[in-house]
Amino acid sequence: EVASLDEDAVAPDGALQALYLHADRLARDLTKNASREALFELVPQLSPAAPPFGLAVGSWRTIIDRAQALVDRFSDGADTEELAGAADELGSVCRPWV
């Protein structure tokens, strides 16, 4: 399944690159508050049905799931090892596409 041709149904410009960038920064240093705040702002804007142009819906859904899991772990006050692991997972699923 590939991205929709509906121009109104695409991810915000640069969303995939931003997810990768912030995940990478957080995986190396969880004190990067700007990256954490950026994820808290970006993730709610993302829809599994509206991937970046050319990206398969299934791949995008996996990326959003990992991003939401990272945001949820921050919100739940998870320990640093769990947070770093979630950030690394998000970076890993984004890496092939950036």
N, C-alpha and C positions, 0 to 999 in steps of 0.2 A: 504494500500500500504506500503510495507516495503522497506528497503534500497536495493539498487542495489547490485548485486553480482560482478559487475565490480570493481576490486581492485583499479583501477585508479580513481574511482568516489566516493571517501570518503572524508569527512571533514578532515582538518589537525589534527594531533594527539593532543588531549587535548583541542580541540576547544570548546566543550560543557562546560567543566569544567572551562575554561578561561572565557567564556561568563558569567557564573554564578558568578565566583569570582569577576570579575570587576563590574558587575551589583550590586552585594551585597555591595561592597566597596563604589561605587558611590551613592547608595541609602542612605547610612549612612553619607557620607561626599563627597560632590561634588568637593572638592578641591584636590581630589586624581588624580593629573595630570597623573601619570603613568598608572592608569587604563583607563583614557580617551584616552590617546595616544595608549594604547594596543588595545582598541576597534577600533580606527581609522585605525590601521594597520591590524587587524584580519578580520573585517567585510567584506572588499572588496574581501577577499580570499575565502569566503564562497559561496557555490552554493546550492540553494534550492533542486536541483536534486541529491546532493551528501551528504547525511546525514552521521553522524557517524554510524558505523556498528551496525545494530540491531534497529536503531531508525526509526520510520515511517516517510516517506517523508512529510506527512502533518504536523506532529508535528515539524519537523525540519524547514519547511517553516514558521510556526508560530514563532519559535524562531528567525530565521533570520529576519523576518519582524519586530519584536520587537527590535532587535539589530540595524537594519538600522534606525528605527524610533528614537532611542536614539542618534545615531551618527548624524542624520539629525537635531535633536533639538539642539545639541551642536553647529553644524555648523551654524544654524540659529540664535544663540544667545538667545535661549529661557530662560525664567525666571527660577529661582531655583526650584520653586514648580513644574513646568512642567518637568524639568530635573529629579528631584527626583522621580516623578511619573513614568516617562518612565524607569528609572533605576529599580524601584521596579517591574514594569510590566515584564521587561526582566528577572529579578531574579525569579519571580513567575512562568514564563513558563519554565524556565530551572530546577527549583528545583526538580520536580518529576523524572528527569532523571539523576541527579548527586548524 
